[in-house]
Amino acid sequence: MSKKKRNTESQPVSDLLKDYIGSGKLAKGLDKVNASEAWHNVMGPGVVSYTTQVILERDVLYVQLTSSVLREELSYGKSKIIRLLNEELGKQMIDKLVLR
């Protein structure tokens, strides 16, 4: 029996996990979770208390709000909210924001 040669190069576990996540379907699921967390971080507790659902589908972020007044106020600053969310995420992941 021949022994297999081991790769003597060592890589940090974080790099290996990033490679594994990026190569599979896990990346899409993590993007959805990260988008929801970014909404909570960027918008703060005042807006989050009126938020019932945050869903990322492709490049559109759907946000369900319980206050029609808040929905109207946020609609005026959609482009700024999108920019802040993408900065929080560290990449261009959201192109459109739909407030429901």
Beta strands, then each sheet from edge to edge (+ up, - down):
strand 1: 51-57
strand 2: 60-65
strand 3: 96-99
sheet 1: 1+ 2- 3-
end
